[in-house]
Structures are given as C-alpha cells and as structure tokens.
Amino acid sequence: MPMTTAYLEREPARKDIDALEEPVVLEFGSPWCGFSISTQPILAEAMESHPGVKHLKIADGRGRRLGRSFRVKLWPTLVFLNNGQEVTRLVRPSDTHSISQALDRIDG
C-alpha cells in the first residue's frame, strides 16, 4: 500500500486501531505543521520499500482522543504497529534510514 497523502476525515477509534492485524504506521501530525510537512519526502521514500505496510495519516490536536491515547506530544509522531501492538515509534524523524529501520521491525 503506498503512502497516504491526505489526513483521514475522521479519526478511527482506538479499538479499531488495536484490532488491525497487518503492519501499520500511524502518522500523527497536522497539515499546517512545518515539521509534519518536512517529514513527507523521507517517509515516502522509506515507505516505497514496504508496500505491505498500511499508512494512516491522523490529524492530531486539541480534543483528539486517538493521539492522546498514544501519548503524542510532538508532531509528527510515527507509531509503528504490528497486530495492533506498538512495536516502536519515531518523533520528528529526520532521515530515511531511521524510518526504514522502524518499518523493517514491523514488516520483516
């Protein structure tokens, strides 16, 4: 599955995220956040080698429960899940290599 470029219109419920069986990257951020925007090219590059990983782009902010349930404090935060369980996370990643390593952990 290619990288998603648009934020979801509705954030999924935590129980739905926990029920996902495939490898997933949750990207918490905001469409106006400079850090979120600058991460897009390196995330896209890393995701190219992992077509089986699902990517969900979640708009985060005040009143957003999903981000709070994952204790997101800075954007972007990438949460790497396998079988609904967090394996690792990256906060404000700055290089393709770190993202690729995290993807390898869920899509080995």
Secondary structure by P-SEA (a helix, b strand, c coil): cccccccccccccaaaaaacccbbbbbbbbcccaaaaaaaaaaaaaacccccbbbbbbbcccccaaaaaaccccccbbbbbccccccccccccccaaaaaaaaaaacc
